[in-house]
Amino acid sequence: MGRAEPEAMIGEATVHSCNEDKQRTGLFTMLEERRDLPFTTAVLGRHWVG
């Protein structure tokens, strides 16, 4: 993922927000709606499912 994609998501999540609290809420709501669970990652060479 390049830098442009996260910045576009932030812009989409906060476009109709009138203050920082609403921007924060919009961003967290978008992250919650678009997260993919469970996910697999590697930490120190060991694979984990989160």
Order of alpha helices (4+ residues) and beta strands (2+ residues): alpha-alpha-beta-beta
